[in-house]
Amino acid sequence: MMFDAEIGRRVAEHAAQAPGSPAVVSAEGVLTYHGLATRMEGYREALVAAGLRPGDVVAMALPDGATGIAAMLAAFTAGVAFVWLDEDQPAARHRAILEDCHPTGLVTTPNSAEGAAGSPPAVVTVQGGRAAGSPPAVVTVQGDEAAVVSGAPSGPRAETVPRDTSCLVYTSGSTGRPKGIVQRSGNLLHFARWLASETGLRRGSHMLQLARLSYDAAYLEILSALDAGAAIVIPPPTVKPDGAELLPWLDGREVTHVFCVPTLIRRLLLARESAGEPPDLGMRAVSLYGEPLHSSTVDQVRAHFPRTAVYNMYGPAETTVATFHLVEPDCTGDIPIGRDIPGVETLLRGADSTSDTSNAWNASDVSDASDVSDASDASDASDDEGEVWIRTRFLARGYLGRPAETAAVFSAKDESGQRTYRTGDLARRRPDGALVFLGRRDHQVKIRGARVELAEIEAVLRAEPGVAQAAVGVFSDEQGTVHPAAYLEPVSAAKVDVRVLHRHVASVLPAYMVPAAYVMLDKLPLTATGKIDRNRLPDPNTLTSGTGARGAFETETERRLAAIWREVLEREELGADDDFFELKGHSLMAVRIAAAVIGEFGVEIPVRAVFEHPTVRELAAYIDEDPSRL
């Protein structure tokens, strides 16, 4: 059986064969395979010296770049499961994740471990003590140095996750709390090796890494490149989502492979077009996933990268990748999600199929469908249209501490040792065998490649005083990017302060889940059966935003910052006290503001700062508080 720890051996082999070959290209510079192998082994030794072992979970609160990649590889090779905590997520989100998985250890930078100003919220949360009661082991890493600050408790202790767990991937949960997918070791490397083989990744290739490091897609990018001896190219987090910032950053970095959502590739292509860039003949493969793909996007890709192969790929986080489609030159309309990859079988079942959730297995608080009673038998699936069920031996174990949810969508092993996962996605199979995505059987959506349960956002909104009922939908902006929209029904005679509500939501949810529009309704529209009629919720694009021009600019920082806001929000009329969200600002605009602040002030601010200080006056004061924040 293959384990993800094999990536350590592969990196060491590449280091021996081509020690000077680039492995990681980031804002930190170029780290060769020799440097990566050395750093990975030093970090691994520190994890072991801290008493961390298979069955433990280690939280990683690190910046994107070579240090983070080496720490991730160290965890793989040590057999310790990790959970990645994005820097720009709010403290409440980190707290919810950490309280759910009870990490035994924390890997962070020396400054963060010492509680320096600007430490990621996760560091403060973990150091406050595990939910289980005992303080975690702390390992600090930076460059080639790794140090054990404190060790794990000695002696026997219960395993947090099964010993063959490689990582936890947290996604949106319909209960209002994020849920952790328990990824089994070996699954990620299997799919990564397929991706490298299919798209021609090899030594000399450069894979652009755009997914958040908390997403399974990021591990596919990283493992496919490093297993093949290619380089992984990692832009700063504030640059990744913004085509205008990404384009100059990529200059000279010779990217040959891209794996991202269509929204991001469209933004990069728009920036190339605006800058008058000539066609790039070096791009070899553009693999798109996570959102519906239309032929118009493919045409744009081929205009800018005429020698590239274009793929449309599909797979939920529970299976990473399931199908792929190599897009033909004369494609039109919506692009199929394609045929099964090796080791995977897709089945179509009637969308009203139900699962048998009896006898759910629960050990060490982990739900593993490999040992629960079978969900509805999928072996007779032969419909041309229905819900997608995925049968493979490369499935996640299930959801951490959620046996009922696990048993509802994962089957037990069949006689061949394979299991089946019920996706909730609807599809049609064409006569040539390719699947065409049709939508969802529930209210789950994808926002920039991230899976979002609208019910989780609704639960946060309904918990607020003055809100009687809430619904969340999605809408598209002028560039076709999808954003959440909140529809609120206030308690009788109550007045909901949307600015206060929005700040609270932004302090709890990741930026991509924060509504970009709030619509107050006397009553939410209902169907004849009393359910919310989502088809009758108004399109926020048809509603007017605030007129702005509230408050005069008083400081030089405010005036310089206002120029950034005017450009990003595309409006001339602006006041120092105008609210970012009332002006229809959204998470991608917040990313652009944070990136522009670096160039204008030489100060790095987290994206969440735009949500927490949503006026020019407040954000300018935040910047002025610590001019050495960078």
N, C-alpha and C positions, 0 to 999 in steps of 0.2 A: 504493500500500500504506500502511495506517495504522501509525503507530508510537506507542509509549507517550509519546514526547517531546511529542506533541500536548497532553498534559495541561497543560504549561506555558503554551501559547498560550491554552487555555481559562481557566486561572486568571487570566491577564493580561486577558482579555476581561471576565470577571466583575468584576475590580478596576476596570476602566474604566467599566463600566455601573452597578455598585453598590458603590462602594469601601467603604462602611460596613457592608455585609452581613456577618454572621458566617461565617467559614470553618472555624475550629477552636475548639471549646469544650473546655477541659481544666482541670486543677487550676491551671494557670498563668494562667487567665482566658480572655477571648475575644479571638481574633486575627481581625481583619477580612480580607476579600479583598485590600484594599490592603496590609495588613501582611504577609499571606502571600506575595503576589506580590513584594514588596520583599525579604523574607527569602529566598525561593526563589532569586531572581536573584543575591543576594549570595553565597549558598552555592554556586550553580552557578559563579560566577566564581572562587571559591576552589578548587573542584575542578579547573577548567581551569588555573588558575595553578600548581597543584601538579603539573601535568604528567600528570594522569589523563585517559584518552581511551578511546573505544570499543575493546573487546577486553580492558580491564582489569576487575578485580573490586575493589570497595572494601567493606571490612567496616565496618558501622555498629554502634557500641556507644554507644547513646544512650537516655535515658529516654523512655517513652511521652509523647506530648504534641505541642505545636505545633512545638517544635524538631525532633523526630524526623520529623514529617510534612514539614516544609520541606526537610530533608536528603534525604528519600526523593524528593521531587519534583525537587530539584536534580539527583540522579543520573539520573532519567528524562530530564530535559531536556538534560543533558550527554551522554547516550548511554553512560554508564558503568554497568556491571552492579553491583548491590549484593547483599550478603548480610547479613541482619539477625541480630544476636546478642542474644537475650533476656537481660535483666539477671539473672534468677533461675536461669539454667542453670549447672550446675557448670563449673568451669574445664576439666575433662577433656573435656566435650562441646564447648566452644568450641575447644579444641585440635584435636579430631578434625575439626571442620568446617574450621578454618583450614588445617590440614595438607593437607586434601583440595582446597581451592580456591586456595591460594597467593595471597592478596590483594595487590594492588599498593599499596593505600592503606587508611587507617583514618580514619574520621570519628568524633570523640568530643567530650566537653566539655573545657574548659580544665583543670579540676581533675584529671580522669582522665588527661589527656595528661601532666600533671606528676607522675603516680604518687602522687596523694594517697591517704590512707587511705580504704578503701572503694571504690577504683576497681574497675570491673567486671573479672572475670577475663580477659575478651577483650582488654582493653587491655594487660595484662601479657603475654599470650600473643603478640599481634601485635608488640609492641615488642621481644619477644625475638628477632625476626628471622623472615622468611619461610622456609618449608621450602625454597624455591628458593635461599635464601642471602642475598639483598639486603634491606636494611631497607625498610619500606614508607614511602610518603608519609603524612604525618599532617596532617589538617585539623581544627581545633577550631571548634565552633559553639556559640553560646549567645545566645539572643535575636536581635537584629539583627546581631550581630557574627560574623564568620568570619575565621579567620586560618590561614595556611599555616605550619606548624611546620617541616616538611621536605618536600621535593619528591621525586617519583618519579625513578628513574634516567633520565638524558638519553640520547638516541640510540635506535637501533632496539632493540626487544625483542619477544619472542614474545608473541602474544596468548594470554591465559589462557582466554578464551571467545570464541566468534564475535562479530563486531562488532554484530550485531543482537540480542544478549542483553540483556534488561532486568533480570533478577534471578535469583538462585539460591534455590530453596526446598528446605531439607533436611528429609528425612523419615527414618523409621526404616528401617534396612537389615537384610535377613535374614542378612548376613554378620557382624553384630555391630558394624558401623560405619555411621554415618549416610550417606545418599547424596543427592547434590545434583541436583535437577531443574533443567535449564537452560531457563528460560522465555524464549520468543522475544518480542521487542518487538512490540507491537500486539495480542497475544492478550488480555492483561488488560483493556485499554481496550475492546476489542470486547465482552467479556462484561459489563464495568461499564456500558457504554452500554445494553446490553439490559436489565440489571437496573433501571437508573434509569427506562427507558421503561415497563417492565412494571409496576413498583410505584409509579409516579407521583412519583418524586423530582424536586423542582424548587426554585427559590429560595424560601426560607421553610421548607423541610423541614429536619428534624434527624435525621441517621442516627446511631444508637448504635453505637460501635465497640467490640466485645467480643473479637474474635479476637486472639491473640498477633500481634505485628507481624512475626514470622518466618513466619507462615502465609500462603498465597495468599488465603485468605478475607479477611484484613485488607486486602489490596490491592484486592480487589473492593469492600469497604465504602468505603475511602477514595477510590478513583478514581470510583466511581459517584456519590458525594456531590459531590465537588469538580468533576467534569466538568459536573454539572447545576446548579451554583451553590448547592447546599445546604450546610448546616453538618455537620461531622463532630464528634460528641460523644465524647470519649475519657476514661473514668474512669481513675484510677490502677490499676496492675497488681494491687495487693492487693485492690482493690474489685471488679474485673471478675467474678471467679468466685463472689462471695459475695452472694447476694440480699439478706441482711440489711444489708450495708454499702452495696450498690449503690442500694437504694431511697431512703434519705435523700440520697445524693449526687445523684440525678437530680432531686430536688425543684426545680422552677422552670426546668428546662433544656428542657422542651417537646419531648421526643423524639417523633417521628412515625413513624420506621422502625427496625426491628430486624432484624438478620441474624445468627443465632446457632444453636448446637446446642440441641436440646430440653432437655438437662440444665440449661443456664443459664436458659432461659426458665421452667422449672419452679421453679427456686430463686427467681427474681424474683417469680413469682406467689405462691409460698408466703409470701414476705416481705410482699407486699401484703395477702394474706389475714390474716396474723397481726397486721398493723398496722391492719386494718379500713379499708383504703383504698377509696374509692368508685370506680366504673368510670371509666376514663380514656377520654374521648370523642375525644381528639386523636390517638390512635394510628391510623395509616393502613395500615401493612403490617408483618406479622410473617413473615419468611422463615426457615424452619428447614432445617437441613442436617446431614449428618455422622453422624446416628444414626437408627435406625428411629423413625418417628413414629406414635403411636397416637391414635385419635380422642379418648381421654380428655384428652390434653394439649391438643388443639384446643379441646375444650369449655372447659377452664380459660382458655385464651387469650381466647376470645370472651366469657366471663363478665366478665373484667377489662377487655377492650378491645372493646366491642360493635360499634364501627364499623370494625374493622380487617379487611383481607383477609389470609388465612392461606395461605402457600405452603409446599409441601414441595419442596426442591430437591436435586439429586444431581449429583455430579461429582467425580472424583478430582483431585488436584493437577495431574496431567499435562494435564488439560483444563479445570480450574477449575469450570465448570458444563456439564452436558450435557442434563439434563432438568428439568422443573418441573411442579408440579401445583397449581393453584388449588383449595384444599380447599372442597368444596361444604358447604352448611349442615347437611345431614342425614347426614354421613359416619358410618360405624361401623367399628370394627376398625382394622387396620393401614392406613395411608394410602399410596397408590401414590407412586412417585417421578416418575411422570408422562410427559409427551411431550417430544419433542426441542425444544430452543430453536432459533431461527433460526441457520443456519450449521453445525448439528450433525446427524448421523444416527447413531442407535443401531441396532446389529445384534445378533442373538442367534445364538451359535454353540454347537455341542456342546461341553460342558465338557472333553472329552478332546482337543480340537483341539491341534495342535502347531505350533510356529513354525519356519521355516527361518532359522537363524542364520548361514548362510554369508555370506562376503564382507562382514562387518561393517565399516562405515566408521569410521576413527579418524584424526582430524586435530587437532593441537594438544591432544591428550588429551581431546577432547570427542566424545561419541557422538551422532551425529545420524542418526535413522532416515530422514530425508528423502533420504538418499543410500545406504541399505543395501538389500540385496535384500529382496524382499517377504516378510513373515511370511505365514502361511497365507492364501490368498485369501479375504477375507471377503465378496466380492460375492455369494455364493450363500446368505448367511445368511437364512433364512426360518422358522426354528423358532419355535414359540410359547414355548419355554422353553430357557434355555441361558446361556452366559457372555456378558456384555455387552462388545461391541466398539464403539468410538466412532470414527466417521469424520468428520473435519473438517480444514479448513486451519488451525485455531487450536489446534494441538497444541504442547506443549513439544518442544524439540529431542531430548531424551533425558536420559540420566544422565551427569553429568560423570565422564569417565575410566572409564566402564564400558560398553565397546562390546558385550560379550556380553549383558549385561542389557538394554541398549537394543534390540538386534536381536531379542531374545526376545519383546518386547511391542509394539514400534513397527514398522509397515510402511513401505515406501517410498512415494513419491508415486505416485498413479495418474494416468491420462490427464487427469483434471480438476484435478490439482495438490493433491488431498487425500491425507491419510494416515490410518492406522487405528491405534488404541491398544487393546490387549487388557487389560481392567481386572482380571480375576480375580473380579469380582462376578457373582453368578448372579441371574437375573431371569426373570419370566414376563410375557408381553405379553397384556393383557386384550383382549377383542373390540373395545373402543373405542380401542385403540392405546396406552393407558397402561401403563407398566412397573410391576411389583410386585417389590420387592427380596426375594430369597430367602436371601441369605447369601454366603459366600465359598467358593471352591474350594481355599483353603489356610488357614493359621493366622493370617492377618493380621486385626487387629481395629481398631475405632475406639474411642478413649477420649477422651471430651469433644471429639469432632470431629477429633482428631489420629490420623493413621494410624500404627499400631504393629505392627511385625513381632515376634511373640512370640519368634522365634528370636534376635533381638538381645538381649533380656533374658536368655534362656537361655544365650547365649554368655558374658555377663558372669558369671553365676552359676557356670557350669561351670569358669571359669578360677580359681576360688577354691580354695585348698588345703583338702582334706577333703571336697570335693563330688565324688562319683563320677558322678552324673547329676542333671539338673535338667529340669523341665518348668514351663511357665508357662501358666496359664489365666486366666480372668476371672470375677469374681463381682460381684453387685450388692448395694449396701447398702440400708438401709431406705428411702431416698429414690429407689431405682432407678438410682443412679449406678454406672457400671461402673468397677472397679478391677482391676489385675493381682494375681494370687496366685501365689506361688512354691512349688513342690513339690520337695523335696530328698531325694536318696538319698545318705547319707554313705559315704565310703570305709570299708571294714571296720574296726571298732574306733575310728574317728575320731569326734571330737565337734566339731560345727560350732557356733561361737558366733554365733548369729543376730544379736545386736546389732552385732558387728564386721562381719559380712557385710553387714548392711543399711547401715551407714555407708559401706562401700566402694561399694555399688551406688548410693547417693544421691550419691556424689562423681563418678560417671561418667555417669549417665543423667538426663534431665530429670525433673522431679518427677512428671509424669503417668505415666511409665513405671516408677517405683519401686514394687515390690510392696507392697501394703497388708497382706498376710498371708503368713506363711512356715509351711509345713507340712512337718514332718520325717516321712519314711516309711522303713521298713526297706528296702523295694524299691518302685520305681515300678511300677504295674500295666502289664502288657504284653498286646498282642493275640497271637493265635495265630501271627502272622507276625513277632513280635518287636519291633513298634513300640509306642511309649507309647500306652496306652489312655486317652485323655483323658476318655472318658465315665465312667471309674471313679475319677477324681481326686475326693477329697472336697470338699464345699462348705465353705469357711472359716467361713461363718455358723453351721455346726453345731458348730464347735469352740469351746472356751472360751478366753478371753483371760487374760492374767496377772491375779492378784488385786490387785496394786498394794500401796500402803501400805509402800513400802520407803524408809526414810530420813525423818528429821524436817526440817521447814523451819526454816532458821536465820536468814535475812535477811528484811528487809522486801520486797525485790524478789522473793524466792522466794515469799513468802506472797501478794503481789499477783498474780504470774504464775500461781500455783496456782489462783486463782479463775478466771482465764481458761481454764486447761486443764480445770477441772471443768465449766465451761459448754460448751465446745466438744466435749469427749469425752463429755459427759453421764454423769458418774460422780462420786459424792461421795468414794469411797475412793481416795485418791491420796497417793503419797509423793514426796519430792523426787528420789528416784533411780529412780522408775518410768520405763520406756522408752516413748516415744511410740508406737512401732510394736508393741510387745507389747500395748499397750492398744488395738490396732486403729485407730491413727491413720493417716490417708492424706493425700494431697496437698491435697485441698480443705480438710481440717481444718487443715493447716499454713498455708494461705492465710488462714483465719479467725483463727488465732493471730497471725500477722504483722500483720494489719489491726487486731486488738484491742490489740496492743502499742503501736501508734501512739497510740490513744486513751487508753490507761492511762498510758503513760510519756512520750509525746511523742517517741518514738524510733522511727525507721524501720529495720526489719531486713529483709533479703531472705528470701524464703520458704525458700531453701535452708538458712538458719541453723537452722531447726527440724529439718531432717534431719541437719545436722552436729553439732548440740547437742541430742540427742533426750530429755533429761530436764529437769525444772524447774530442778534445781540448775545444770546446765551452761548452759542457755539464760539463766538469770538472771545468771550470771557473765559471759556474752557481752554482755548488755545493760549490765551495770555497767562493763565495760571502757572504754566510750566513750559517756558519757551525751550527748555532742553529736553522735552519729552522724547524726541527722537533718540 
